[in-house]
Amino acid sequence: MMRVGLFFGGPSSEREVSLDSGRHVYNSLDRSKYEVTPIFVDLDLKFWEITERLIWMNSTSDIAKCLEEEGTNIKYEELKERFDFCFLGLHGKYVEDGAMQGLLEILDLPYNGPRIIGAAIGMDKIFQKQLLKAEGITYAPHVTVALSDYKADGKAIEDKIEKELGFPCVVKPSREGCSTGISKVNQRADLASALEEAHRWDYDVLVEKFLPFMEVTCTIMGNEHPEALLPTETPSKGDFLTLEEKFLPGDAQMITPPRVPKEEVKTMQNEFVKAYKAMCLKVYSRIDGFWDTNNKVLYINEPNTLPGITPSTHVFHQAAEAGMSASDFLDKVIAYSLDAREFIGSEYKRD
């Protein structure tokens, strides 16, 4: 039986989503195949083995209060002897951007999701655009704003945004989780406050032209020959999808497949796979985009390399359309993860 360490929590702005993801994975992993140990990652990136009771606490802060009495601290160097596989139910900065993956590479431990380079690219919205451009993949027109440049001459930056993009536009941190620090700006008077908010999260900010198109998202799975599941149309209640709409039960509208002809769905899938390959992604990821129904063009928005896997997320909605239960999907993720990596001395090493 494979010994799986299930990691969730963490210090990022998405830690509460991570908690919900961890709970769902804990419930869904097949106990006839896996011996699952829940590992809570605290704000200081320390690892704690916790009891099942703590998994169901209301929030990560509630769990943190109980760690000294009900948790067992696990040192990094102990992971190799404890686990055969590390399942990352983590999201956001410091845990999805290559940092956690780097630790596990050093320890020679297999884990889900892309390796270090794919994870780092997946978190950097500005650098992604260079790779997409090289492959001829379409994305929204944008302007990048470094904090130092904005402090030096904010008016010139705002002039450039108004001239090249116009309004409305969307302002977001380059390296942050989904929907964090993001603003839709309808007029120049609101631009400074939106940039200030985004710069709270990252010194590099991305300003994109607002695309009034159908928002879609697609899960891609595989390594050398990845395949796209059926995309999902994701209507939002406001200017963009919130965390609640993406992950909470009953708050999101998910239409799978999108309400377009089948040949357009196929075009979307092909473009999502091209983007997946361009960004060096492996195993699985969910990529968001915008479909221009008039011109039949997909604009790639950004990938989620460790996508939210709460019960109501798009990933499981799409998996169900492909005939997979949550347990089936997680089995496939683990299988692709082991296939993507060769670990010296591991009994799970690919022949």
N, C-alpha and C positions, 0 to 999 in steps of 0.2 A: 504493500500500500504506500502510495506517495505521501510524504510528509509535507504539507503545505502551510507556510506561514502567510497569514492574510493580514496585510498592512493597510491601515486606514487612519484618518485624522490628519495630523500634520500641521504646519504653521501657516499655510496659505489662506487666502480669502475664501477658498472653496472647501474648507475643512468640514463644514456641516454637510455639504453634499457628499463628501468622502465618507462620512459616518454612515449616511444612508446607503451608499454604494457598498460599503463593507458589510452592513447588515444583510443586504440582499445576496451578496456573494456567499456569505456564511450560510445562509439558509438554502442556497441553490446548489452548492458543490455536492456532488454525489458521494455520500459517506461510505459507499462500498468500494470507492476508488481512492479516496483522499482522507487522510487524517488532518483535520484543519485546526490550526491554532490561531486565535485572534491576537493580533499585535497592534496596540494603539501607539501612534507616533505623536509625541507631545510637542508643545510649541518650541522646545529646545532641540527637537529632532532626536530625542531619546526614545528607545523602544521599550514597550511594556507588554508583557503577556498578561491578558486580563481574563476575568471570568465571563461567562455568558451573561450574567446579570448586568455587568457594566455595559455590554454591547447595547442594551436596550434603554440606557439612560437617555434623557431628553436631548442633551447636547454634549459637545466635546468638552466644554468647561465643566459640566457635571461629572464626566468621567475623570477629568484631570484631578478633581478634588479627592477622588477615592483611590488614586494610584498607590500612594504610600501604604495604605492598609490592605488593599485588595489586588494590587498589581505586583508583578515581578519584573524588575528591570533586567533587560537582556542586552549585553554588550555586543557591539558590532561583530567582534571576532568569534562570538558564540553561534552566529547564525549558520555557519557552514556545517557545524556538527548537529544542529537542531533540525534543519530543513533540507528537503530535496528541491523545493521550488518555492519561490516567493511571489505571491499574487499581490500586485499593487492595486489597491482600491483607492489610491491617492490621486489628488488633483491639484494642479496649480504650481506656483513657484516653489523651488527648493525640493520638490518631490516628483515633478513631472517633466522637468526641464533638462534632465540628464544627470543631476546630482545624485539622486537615489540609484539610478542605473549604474553610475560610475562606481559607487560603493559595491554593488552586487557583482560588477565585472571583476573588481579587485578580489572579491571573495570567491570568484568562480562559481557563482550561484545563478541558475536560470530564473528568469522572471518574464512576465507578460509585457507586451508592447514593444515598440521599436528600441533599438540600442541607443547608445549615447548620442550619436550624431543626429539621428531622426528625432529623438526626444528634444534636443536643443533647438533644432530647426523648427519643430512643431510649436515651440513656445515663443519664437521670435517672429512676430508678424511682419516686421520690416525686411529682415533677411530672406524670409520665404519668397517675397516678391521677386527677388533677383533670380531665384531658381525657377520660378514659374515663368518669368520672362524668357529665360534661356530656352525653355521648352515650348514657347509659343502659346502658353496657357493664359486665358483672359482673366483679369482681375480689375477691381475698381481703380480709377485714377486716384492718385494720392499725393500727399506732401508729408515729408517727415520733419519733425520738430524736436531738435535736441534742446534740453533745458538751458544749457549755456548760451545757445544761439538766441533763444527767446528772451533771456535776461539781457543780452547785449543789445538787441534791437527788435523788440516785440512788434512794433508797428510794421516793419519790413516783412516780418513773418506773416502777419495778418493780411497785409496787402497781397502777398504771394498766394495765400490760401483763397482769398476772395477772387483774384484774377484767374487762377488755374482751376479751381474747383467750384467756386460759387457756393450758394446756399440753397437748400440745406446741405450740410456735410456731417460726417460722423467722426468724433474724436475718441481715441482709445489709446491706452498704454500699449507699448509694443510687446512687452513680456509680462502679461498678466492673464488670469483665467477668464473664462467666458463671462461677459456682461459686467465685469468689474471695472469701475472707473470710466465707463463709456457714456457719451452724451451725444444726442442729436442737436445740432446747432442750426437754427432757422434764420438767424440774422447775425451780422457782425458784432453787434453789441453784446451778444452772449458768448462770443468766442473765447475771450480771455478767461472767463470763469471755467469754461469747459477744459481749456488747456491746463489751467491750474489744477483742476481735479485729476486729470489724467497724469500730470507730472507728480502728483502725490504717490503714484504707484510705480512710476518708471521715469528715468531721466530722458528716455527716447519715447516720443509719442507719434502715432500714426493718425493722420487726418485724411479721410477718404470721402470721395464724392458719394452722396446718398443715392442708392440705387432703388427706385420704386418698383422693384420686380418681385416675382414670387420667390419667397425664401424656401430653400430646400436643404436637406441634410442627408448624408448617405454614409453607411458603414461599409468599409472595404476590409476584406480579410485575405490573408495570404502573404507569401514571401516572393519567390521568383515569378510566380504567375498569379497575382492577386485578382480577386473578383469582387464586384460591387453587389451588395444586396439591393433590393428595391429601395430607391430614395423615398423620402417622406417630405411632403409639403407641410410647412410649419407656419401657419398664419399667426401673427402676433396681435396682442390686444392694443399695444402702443406703438412706439417708434421702432422698437427692436425687441427681440425675445429676452425676457428676464430669466434669472436663475429659477424662479418659481415655475415659470411656464415650461422651462426645459426639463425640470426634474421632479416636480411635485405632482402627486396623483390628482387628476381632475382639473389641473390648471392649464394644461396644454391641449391644443387641438392638433392631432397628428393624422394626416391623410396619406395613406400608403397604398398604391403609388400616387404621385401627384396627379392632379386633374388636367392632364395633357395627353395627347396621343401617344401610343406605345413607342413609336419611332423616336419621339422626343425624350421619353424616359431612357431609351437605350443610348441616345446621344449624351444625356447627363451622366449615365453610368460610365461611359467611355472616358469622358472628361475627368470625372472623379478619380478613376484609376490612373490616368496620366498624371494628375496632381500628386497622388499617393506615391507614385514612382519618383517623380521629380524631387520630392521632399525627403527621399530616403527612408520612407516609412516601412515598417515590417509588422507582421503578425495581424494587427487590426488597428484601425483608427476610424473615427467619424469625421467627415469633412463637411463643412457648411458652405453654401453658395447661394447665388441668386440666378434665377432662370428668366431671361428676357423672352417672353412668349411671342413677341412680334418678330424678333430677329433670330430666334432659336439659338441663343448664345448663353452658355453658362459662365457666370463670373464666380471664380473661386474666392471664398472669403477667408477661411482659416481651418486648420485641422485641430482635432482633439485627440491627442495621441494616447491618453488614458481616459477615454470618454466616460462620462457619468453612466453608471450602471445601476441606478436606482430602479425599483420595479416599474416605474412609469416612463422610463427614458426611451428615446427614439431607437436606441440600439436593440432593445428587446422587442420593440414593436416590429422592427424590420426583420429580426431573427424569426419571429413568429410567422411572418409572411413567407419565410423560406422553409417553414416546417420544423423549426428548432425551438425546443423549450429553453428556458434559462439554463438548465443543467447541460443541455446539448451544446448551447453556445459556449459556455465556459469550458467544456471539454475540448471544443475545437480551438479555443484561444490557447489553452495549455499545450495542445498538440502542435499548433503552429509555432508556439514559443520554443518548444524543445527542438523542432525541426530547424528553426532559424539559427540555432546556436550549437556549437560543439564544445563540450566541457570535458577536459582531460580528467580521466578517473571517475567520471560519472556513469552510473549504470543506465542512465537515460540518454547517453550520448548516441547520436545517430550513427549507424554503421556506414 
